[in-house]
Amino acid sequence: MPDEIVKCLVSFLDACYIARRQDINSDALDAMCTAIDGFKQYREVFRSFGVRPKGFLLPRQHALFHYRQQIEDFGAPGGLCTSITESRHITAVKKPWHRSNRFRALGQMLLTNQRLDKLAAMRSDFVSRGMLPGGHASCRNISRVFNRRIIGNDEEVNGAGPLMEENVLGNVVLAHTRGMSFSGPKTPYLNPISSQLSTGYRRTFGGYK
């Protein structure tokens, strides 16, 4: 491996480790800028070897040269990662696209996002009212069952004591493979029926014949 590639990777990692610090002072910013300048210098080896013959017009690499100004304006990134926007792209674009019918999908995608936002707002409202358990993740496939008994015309919950509830897993598991068809020996009285089923009935205006 050429020495320039190793120096390029070392400079890039130095800049990344400095940018991920919780506290960054002026000396750290100077060291980060030195590392970024070294990365900018040594990355040309990839152009000379034909890996990037058209240059380095990459958004994330271009963002490196604005790190100092952004840190001075807004403070240390604190471990901020650009993959956050990628995860949002999956929920806002990729999954709604797969739910659409691929024909003029933009309107369908926007409608899907609107409905998902409304469902999230409804869940937050239900949690604030005590109608659903709180927490970051919802309890999927779990239903609440209350023990009730009828006394006359009144309904008593758990003998007028504290309300007891239990979580019941409502889970449906489908078969992984298709069911096996009947392959046993054919009997004479099943032959006419099987021939009719294989041929089918033809529908006419007068009915079936």
Secondary structure in CASP SS format (residue, H / E / C, confidence):
PFRMAT SS
TARGET T0000
AUTHOR 0000-0000-0000
METHOD secondary structure of the structure
MODEL  1
M C 1.00
P C 1.00
D H 1.00
E H 1.00
I H 1.00
V H 1.00
K H 1.00
C H 1.00
L H 1.00
V H 1.00
S H 1.00
F H 1.00
L H 1.00
D H 1.00
A H 1.00
C H 1.00
Y H 1.00
I H 1.00
A H 1.00
R C 1.00
R C 1.00
Q C 1.00
D C 1.00
I C 1.00
N C 1.00
S H 1.00
D H 1.00
A H 1.00
L H 1.00
D H 1.00
A H 1.00
M H 1.00
C H 1.00
T H 1.00
A H 1.00
I H 1.00
D H 1.00
G H 1.00
F H 1.00
K H 1.00
Q H 1.00
Y H 1.00
R C 1.00
E H 1.00
V H 1.00
F H 1.00
R H 1.00
S H 1.00
F C 1.00
G C 1.00
V C 1.00
R C 1.00
P C 1.00
K C 1.00
G C 1.00
F C 1.00
L C 1.00
L C 1.00
P H 1.00
R H 1.00
Q H 1.00
H H 1.00
A H 1.00
L H 1.00
F C 1.00
H C 1.00
Y H 1.00
R H 1.00
Q H 1.00
Q H 1.00
I H 1.00
E H 1.00
D H 1.00
F H 1.00
G C 1.00
A C 1.00
P C 1.00
G C 1.00
G C 1.00
L C 1.00
C C 1.00
T C 1.00
S H 1.00
I H 1.00
T H 1.00
E H 1.00
S H 1.00
R H 1.00
H H 1.00
I H 1.00
T H 1.00
A H 1.00
V H 1.00
K H 1.00
K H 1.00
P H 1.00
W H 1.00
H H 1.00
R H 1.00
S C 1.00
N C 1.00
R C 1.00
F C 1.00
R C 1.00
A H 1.00
L H 1.00
G H 1.00
Q H 1.00
M H 1.00
L H 1.00
L H 1.00
T H 1.00
N H 1.00
Q H 1.00
R H 1.00
L H 1.00
D H 1.00
K H 1.00
L H 1.00
A H 1.00
A H 1.00
M H 1.00
R H 1.00
S H 1.00
D H 1.00
F H 1.00
V H 1.00
S H 1.00
R C 1.00
G C 1.00
M C 1.00
L C 1.00
P C 1.00
G C 1.00
G C 1.00
H C 1.00
A C 1.00
S C 1.00
C C 1.00
R C 1.00
N C 1.00
I E 1.00
S E 1.00
R E 1.00
V E 1.00
F E 1.00
N C 1.00
R E 1.00
R E 1.00
I E 1.00
I E 1.00
G C 1.00
N C 1.00
D E 1.00
E E 1.00
E E 1.00
V E 1.00
N H 1.00
G H 1.00
A H 1.00
G C 1.00
P C 1.00
L C 1.00
M C 1.00
E E 1.00
E E 1.00
N E 1.00
V E 1.00
L E 1.00
G C 1.00
N C 1.00
V C 1.00
V C 1.00
L C 1.00
A C 1.00
H C 1.00
T C 1.00
R C 1.00
G C 1.00
M C 1.00
S C 1.00
F C 1.00
S C 1.00
G C 1.00
P C 1.00
K C 1.00
T C 1.00
P H 1.00
Y H 1.00
L H 1.00
N H 1.00
P H 1.00
I H 1.00
S H 1.00
S H 1.00
Q H 1.00
L H 1.00
S H 1.00
T H 1.00
G C 1.00
Y C 1.00
R C 1.00
R E 1.00
T E 1.00
F C 1.00
G C 1.00
G E 1.00
Y E 1.00
K C 1.00
END
